[in-house]
Amino acid sequence: MTEPFVYTPPVEPWLEVLYQDKDLIVLNKPSGLLTNPGRGEHLADCLLSRVQQQYPLAQLVHRLDMATSGVVVIALRRSSERALKQQFADRTVSKRYLAVVWGTLQQAEGTVDLPLIADSSNPPKQKVCYSQGKSAITHYRVLQQLPDRALVELKPVTGRSHQLRMHMLALGHPILGDAFYANGAALNAAPRLLLHAATLELNQPYNGKRLRFDADTDFVSAAGQLNSV
């Protein structure tokens, strides 16, 4: 029988700030912390609410799943919120993820192009659907292959819910520790979902300067030190 979900967000670090200016703040979200609040007071603690304690006008422009760690940008002003959201809508934001997946990949790199739709019979899961699904495209590259798992770089072109999880699953290589899509050894091989938003590139909404934010090192270490697995 599945254990009931209990939300226990990490408290250390309270916030890990990678960058800040008058328009935006960029943070490295830990796994296990909601990006935005859920329904009910017990789900109120989240990345956004923590930022809003200091910046009440702060607003999300994108989000990561609770179990996913990594780079998140939050707007600090209404004008920058609109400009940043437009960049995500126009797909001018560049995103790079790291993941540890189960098994041996037959191709060192490639592209997954599989449309996705919400699985209405099993929320919040997604499923591949060629007739009604929305376009979802992910480029992948193996960075390190071991006998039973691999460290991969993932670059999504689109931003569908659970896109990276579903695309790796569709290749036959679920992400380790994925409570939604992995099972057996792949699920039990990690204490958390080994998916991390490692790099985010966008334009500063006021002056247009291209900004890049990286948060790789801690994840690669936490991913189990692949060489010693």
N, C-alpha and C positions, 0 to 999 in steps of 0.2 A: 504494500500500500504506500502511495506517495506521501511523503511528509508534507504537512501544511507549510506554506510559505510564510516566513517571518522576516520582516524587513529590519536588518541591523546594519545601517550604513556605517562605513568607517569614519572615525573621527580624527585620525591622524594620517596625513596632514589635513587640517581643516580646509585649507585652500592652497593649492600649489600654483602660483602665478608664474607664467612663462613670459608675459609681456603685458604692458598696459600703457595706453595714452588716453587723451581726453575723449576719444570716440569708442574705444573697445578695450576689453580685457580678455586675455587668452590664458586658459588654465589647462592643467594636466589632470583630468578627472580619474579618480581611482575606480577600479572595478567594485561593484556593489553599491554605488551611489547613484541615485536617480539624477537625470539631468534636469528634469522639471518635476514639480510635485504631482503625486498621484491623488486619487480620491480618498479623502479621510485624513484626519490629523496625524495618524500613524505613518502616513506617507508624505508628510509635509517637508521633512528635511531633505534637501536636494542641492545640487550645485547652484541653481538659480537662486534659491532662497538664501543660501549662504552669501552669495555676492550681493543680494539686495539688502542685506543687513548693513552694508556700507554704502551701497549705491542703489537707493530705492527705485530709480527709474530704469534700472538694468532690465534688458529683455533678451530672450533667446532668439537666435537666428537659425539654429540647427540643433540637433540633439544626437546623443549616442545612447544606445541601449544601456540599461542599468549594469549589465554584466561586462560591457565593453569599457575598456579604459582608454585614456588618451586625450588628444588635443581638442578642446572646445573653445569657440569664440563666442563672447557675449557682448552685445551692444550696450553702451553706457548712455547713449542719447537717442532720441526718437529719430533724428535725421540719419544717424549712422545705422540704426536698425533697418530702416527702409533700404538704404544703399547696400548693406551686407546681404539682406534677404534677396535683393535683386541679383547679386552676384551668384548666389546659390541657385536661383531660378534659371539664370542664364548659363550655368555650368562653367563659369570662368574661375571658380574655386578649384584648386588641385588638391586631391586627397590621396594619401598613401597610408595603407594599413600593414601591419605585421600580424601573422597568425601562425599557430602551430597546428598542423593538420595530421590526421591519422593516415598511415600507410605510405606506400611508395608511389610517387607520381610518375607516370609513364613519359610525360612530356615536361621538359624543364621550364617551359613557358607557353603561354597560350591565352586565349580569350574565351570566356563563357558568355554566351548570348542566349539567355533563357528568360522569357517573360514571366512575371510573378503577379500573384493575386492573393488576397487574404483568404485563408482557409476558414470559411464561415462555420464549419463544423468542429473546428479545433483551434479557436483563438488563443493566443495571439499569433499562432503559426501562419506561415505563408506556404504557398505551393506553386509549382510551375503550371501555367495555363496558357496554351497557345491561342485559344479562341478569345479570351477576355483579359488576359494578363497584360500588365503594362511593361513596356520595354525595359530590360535590365541587362547591363553589360559590365563585365568585370575583366580586367587584364590581370594575369597572375604570373609570377616568376619564382622558381624555387631558389632560395638562398642557401639552404643547407639540407641535405637529405641524409637521414639515418635509416636503419633497417625497418623501423616501425612508425616513423613520423618524420615530418619535414617542417622547416621554417620557411614560410612563403611570404612574398611581398604581393599585396593586393592593391590595385588601382581601379576603383569604381568610376565608370563614366557616368552612370546614373546613381540615384540615391534612394532606392526602394527599401522599404522596411525588411530587415533580415536578409538583405541581398547577398552579402558576403557569406553568411552562414549557409544559405540555400544553394548558392553556386558551388561552394566547396562540397557540399553534400551531394549535389548532382554529379560531380566528378567522381564520387565514391570516396571522398576524403573529408569527413566531417571535422570541424574544428574541435580540438581537445577541450573537454570540460563543458561542452555545449548542452545545457540541460533540456533544450527544446529539440535538438535534432541529432545528437549523438546518443549512443547507447553502449552498453557493455564496456569493453576495454577503452574505447575512445572517450567515453563519458568519464570513466573513473581514473583516467591517466592524468588528470589535472584537477586541482581544488577549485578552479574558476575557469570561466571561458577565456581561452588564450587568444583573444582578439584585441588589438590595440591600434588606435588611431595615432600613427607615429608622426605624420607630417601633414601640415595644412598650409597652403599658399593662397593668399588673397590680396586684393588691393586695399590699401588704406582708404577709407571712404571719403576723407576730406581732400588729401593731396594726390591720391591715385598711386602712390608708391607701392610696388610689389613687396609684400611681406611674407616671410617663410618662418614657420615655427616647427621645431623638431622636439620629440620626446621619445627617443628610441631606447636609450641605454637601460633604464630600469626594467622595461618589459623583457628585453632579451635575457637579462639576468633572472627575472622572475619566471620566465618560461621554462626553467628547469635546467639551464646550462646544458644545452643540447649535446655538447661534446661528451658530457659525462653520463648521459642517460643510458 
